[in-house]
Amino acid sequence: MALIDIGFNLYLCKIFHHTSMSDEAQEIAKKQYGNKIRLRACGICIENQQVLMICHKGVINEKDVWLPPGGGVEDGESITDALVREFLEETGFEIKVGRFMFKHELIHAPIHSVELYFEVEIVAGKLIVGKDPETTQEAQLIKDVRWIPLKNRDYFTDEVYLAINS
């Protein structure tokens, strides 16, 4: 469920370049995730003093956002299983889920999500720019996946920055 889940969490990361995104993606996002509470599993992966981050096309205000990999927990799925699935879909990496780091709640009508952040460790795979399996090629949200230096404050909100630098 990588589709737009993460794009709604605007203040988890700093907003960067203005970009246009398809109305199709925005409508899918609002229909699929709006007007309900969404539980999300997110992974903080740190290697060589860098954090793995994903650039998503903006949904709410059409500005791109950089966010840690993660997404929605599906009915009947454990939080850790959801994180493993989302990480693979978005980055190409298989992971081992580690300790719980922090929680974050986002309320930005019509979106309301509760996000649980965990340390993760890569165990296999090759870095890719993943795809949202729930949507068409034209409505894809993932634009880029890259390692960002821990001290590069511009890519992180206060919560994420404190968690990765403590």
HELIX and SHEET records of a PDB file:
HELIX    1   1 ILE A    6  PHE A    8  5                                   3    
HELIX    2   2 LEU A   10  LEU A   12  5                                   3    
HELIX    3   3 ASP A   23  TYR A   33  1                                  11    
HELIX    4   4 ILE A   79  THR A   91  1                                  13    
HELIX    5   5 GLN A  137  ALA A  139  5                                   3    
HELIX    6   6 ARG A  153  TYR A  155  5                                   3    
HELIX    7   7 ASP A  158  ILE A  164  1                                   7    
SHEET    1   A 5 ILE A  15  HIS A  18  0                                        
SHEET    2   A 5 LYS A  63  LEU A  67 -1                                        
SHEET    3   A 5 GLN A  50  HIS A  56 -1                                        
SHEET    4   A 5 LYS A  36  GLU A  47 -1                                        
SHEET    5   A 5 GLY A  70  GLY A  72 -1                                        
SHEET    1   B 4 ILE A  15  HIS A  18  0                                        
SHEET    2   B 4 LYS A  63  LEU A  67 -1                                        
SHEET    3   B 4 GLN A  50  HIS A  56 -1                                        
SHEET    4   B 4 ILE A 142  PRO A 149 -1                                        
SHEET    1   C 6 ILE A  15  HIS A  18  0                                        
SHEET    2   C 6 LYS A  63  LEU A  67 -1                                        
SHEET    3   C 6 GLN A  50  HIS A  56 -1                                        
SHEET    4   C 6 LYS A  36  GLU A  47 -1                                        
SHEET    5   C 6 ILE A 111  GLY A 125  1                                        
SHEET    6   C 6 PHE A  93  HIS A 108 -1                                        
END                                                                             
